[in-house]
């Protein structure tokens, strides 16, 4: 069994309010959180309207499964109206 911690930090150019930021991020937690092997939370910049940091823990039985899950995660964040400025992966 493998455990990975992923940190994704985003900026939102032109975003003027928390309401707008939340609209841009709508559904990320729900869609990724449906997978039993993923735990996800906004872990930083909750009160900032132009930044967001997400911590994701992934449990996978092997590297191929982790790569598939990571691809799903990347796909979700690729659809966010923002720019990824940090993507860090560490095995725990």
Protein Blocks (a to p, Z undefined) as FASTA:
>chain_A
ZZdddddddddehiabfklmmmmmgoklmmmmmpmkbccddfehklpckbccdddddddf
bfklmmmmmmmmmmmmmmpgcddfbdcdddZZ
